[in-house]
Amino acid sequence: MHGTHNAITDPRNETIQVMVNGELSLRNEAKISVFDSGYLVGDGVWEALRLHQGVLVFLKEHFNRLWQGAATIGMELPFTREMLLKDIQKTLEANKMQDHVHVRVMVTRGIKKTPSQDPRLTISGPNVVIIAEHKKASPDSKEKGVKLFTSTIRRGSPDYLDPRLNCHSKLHEVQALIQALQAGADEALMLDINGFVSTCNATNFFMVKDGQVWTSTGQYCMNGITRGKVIQACHRSGIPCRQKNFSLFDVYGADEAFVTGSFGGITPVTEVDGRTINDGKVPGNITKRLQQLYQQLVEEAIQDGSQ
């Protein structure tokens, strides 16, 4: 397996404790009902955070996205940000975690009386699961880069499933990834409903042309925290960054390309649909510069969180 979510194997993960609705259980004992809304119909939202040197970096942005997602699907969260943070910290402490940790927070609408999509049949409050794992990104991804394949599965329109929503309904992204894997690639590049480049199945896409960084308009792509930080890094350093419509015509002639995500940070792209990018050299000069600038933002967040 090779891709943007490759992690170095860590045996400590075999005995981690998982929090389910405030209670900690060993990994192989953590359970949730088969009548859970998320299991039955994908009715829920989630968030993924990184713990570096004891600090949950970009926590405010991640919580903003989680609360926005819950509001979007009409799910009232019966807890405050402070309460959720306390549970996350309790999970981290129980697992003696300090660095290179990936935290997944999943909130579903709750337990259903019977299998149905009708929210009125929910008979409990939201279910909250917190999984924290020791996960250090494998250096292979950044050293080798990743190959992309353009899927026939399109990113949805905001009027039926807004791509910015971090929800449990991810089947279209899974379908896109399967197409890419069957084509021999590592991840899927996805177009929007108008045929312009949108995002990848699990990361956000950027390309570089003539010294400029291009990414999609944001209308049909994931509301990536790392995506936003890369755009911020460009503005701070004077690197031209354009959020615009562009097509595969532009991508195939790109000087560099990379993808972004909370887990892997910035990962170079070496190939799109069989076309080699930057002669296969990774990372390109601007990609390398942005990797450094993004790391600076992470370090600033660590300093701010530790004060």
Secondary structure as GFF3:
##gff-version 3
##sequence-region A 1 307
A	DSSP	three_ten_helix	11	15	.	.	.	ID=ss1
A	DSSP	beta_strand	17	20	.	.	.	ID=ss2
A	DSSP	beta_strand	23	26	.	.	.	ID=ss3
A	DSSP	three_ten_helix	27	29	.	.	.	ID=ss4
A	DSSP	alpha_helix	37	41	.	.	.	ID=ss5
A	DSSP	beta_strand	44	52	.	.	.	ID=ss6
A	DSSP	beta_strand	55	56	.	.	.	ID=ss7
A	DSSP	alpha_helix	59	72	.	.	.	ID=ss8
A	DSSP	alpha_helix	81	94	.	.	.	ID=ss9
A	DSSP	beta_strand	101	108	.	.	.	ID=ss10
A	DSSP	three_ten_helix	119	121	.	.	.	ID=ss11
A	DSSP	beta_strand	127	134	.	.	.	ID=ss12
A	DSSP	alpha_helix	139	144	.	.	.	ID=ss13
A	DSSP	beta_strand	146	150	.	.	.	ID=ss14
A	DSSP	alpha_helix	171	182	.	.	.	ID=ss15
A	DSSP	beta_strand	187	191	.	.	.	ID=ss16
A	DSSP	beta_strand	197	200	.	.	.	ID=ss17
A	DSSP	beta_strand	204	209	.	.	.	ID=ss18
A	DSSP	beta_strand	212	215	.	.	.	ID=ss19
A	DSSP	alpha_helix	225	237	.	.	.	ID=ss20
A	DSSP	beta_strand	241	243	.	.	.	ID=ss21
A	DSSP	alpha_helix	248	251	.	.	.	ID=ss22
A	DSSP	beta_strand	256	261	.	.	.	ID=ss23
A	DSSP	beta_strand	265	272	.	.	.	ID=ss24
A	DSSP	beta_strand	275	276	.	.	.	ID=ss25
A	DSSP	three_ten_helix	278	280	.	.	.	ID=ss26
A	DSSP	alpha_helix	285	306	.	.	.	ID=ss27
###
